[in-house]
Amino acid sequence: MKTDDHLLVVPKKHTDKLADFTAPESVEFMGIIGSYESQGYNIYARAPQTVSKSVMHQHTHLIKPVGKVHRFIFFIGKPYIRFMR
């Protein structure tokens, strides 16, 4: 997928999961994410227990695709890679 923009949202509060946010922090974070979603950004985040997570604090990717979006998913897991269309 080609992208027009790729942003990374990292909360000021160091945490590995969104569930640790207070109610006001959740509202603020979702407001930020929602404003980018309405501009055409895709939102990607991984759960804390995800094996493929390389950074152990919560962060969210905002990716704005360009052109045709291909609909497929790669699952990477030992000992194989699975491709779904």
N, C-alpha and C positions, 0 to 999 in steps of 0.2 A: 504494500500500500504506500503510495506517495503521500507525503504530508506537506501541508502549507505552514504548519506551526506545531511545536511541541513544547508545552509548558509543564513545569513540575510544581505542585503545590505542597509545601511542607509546613505543617502547623508549628507555631511558636512553642507550644507545649510538647515536650518530648514524650512520645507514647508509641507503642507498637500497635494499638488498635483504636478505632474510632469510638468504641464503647466506653473508653476512659474519659471522653469529653464531658464537661458539664453541659447542662442544657443551653446556656448562652453560647458556649464554644461550638456546640453542634449547630446551632442556628446560624452563627457567623460563618462557619466552614461550609455548610450546605448553601448558604447564600452566595458565597464566592464561586463554588462549583457550579451552581445553577445559572449564574450569570454567564459563564463560559459555555455551558450546555446550550443555552438559547442562542449562542453565536455559532453553533454548528460543531462544537468540540465534542469528541468522544471522551468518555471518562473511564480510566482504568486504575484499579487499586487491587492489592493482594491482601488476603487474610494473613494474620500473624503466623499461623501454623503452616503456611504454604512452603513447601520444601524448596521451590525455585526462587524464593524471595532473597535477594542479595543484600538488601539494606534492612536492618532490623528496627526501623522506626517507620511510622506511618507516613506515607507520601502518596500522592495521587497524580497520575499522568493525565494531562489534557492534550489530546491529539486532534488536530483539525486536518481531515483528509482532503486530498485534491483529486479531482476526476472521479472515475468509477471506483466504488468501494467493492473489493472482492470479499465475499462472505465465506470465510473458512477459519478454522481454529487449529492450532498446533497444540498438542498435549505432549509435553516433554517429561518423560519419566524413565527411571531406570527399569529395564535395560533397553528401552526402545523409544521411538518417537512415533506418535500416532497423528495422522492427518485426517481431519473431517471437513467435508464440504457441505 
